[in-house]
Amino acid sequence: MDQARTGSPYEEGYKASVERAKQQATEAADTAACRISSGALLGFLSLVIAAVAAWLVAHSE
């Protein structure tokens, strides 16, 4: 009866594995979001610099 309330060792191991997997997935998603946003920012800045350079070349003649 006591084991029915607390769950089997297999069930506890399963729950611990699920929690670990959720935490790892969340950390991976956070890392990916950070890297993607950094890449998007750098891409935007590159476009702005290229546009300014093109404008300067066009107006230097």
N, C-alpha and C positions, 0 to 999 in steps of 0.2 A: 504494500500500500504506500509506503514512504517513497519508493522508487517511482510510482505512478505520478506523484506530485512533482518530483524534482526532474524527471525525465531521464532517459537512458544516457550513458556516456557517449553513445554514438550521436544522439540528438544534440547534446551539448557541443560536441566537436563540430557537428554540421553547422550549428548556429554561429560558433566562433569563426568558422571558415567563411561563412556568408558575410559576417561583419567585416572581416579582414578584406575580403574581395570588394565590398562596397567602399571601404576606406581607400583602397588602392585605386579603384576606378575614379573616385572623386579627386584624389590627388593627381591622377593622370589627366583628367579633364581640366583641372585648374591650371596645370602646367601647359597643356596644349592651348588653352584660351589665352594665357599670358604670352606665349610665343607667337601665336597668330596675330594678336593685337599689336605686338611689337613689329612684326613683319608688315602689317597693314600701314602702320604709322611711317615706317621707313619707306615703303612704296609711295605713299602720298607725298612725303618730303622730296623724294626723287623726282616725282612728276612736277612738283612746284619748281624745283631747281632747273629742270629741263625746260619748263615753260619760260622761266626768266632768262635762261641762256639763249633760247630761241628768239625771244623778243629783243634781247640785246644785240644779237647778230643781225636781225632784220633791220634794226634801227641804227646800226653803226655805219651803214653805207651812205 
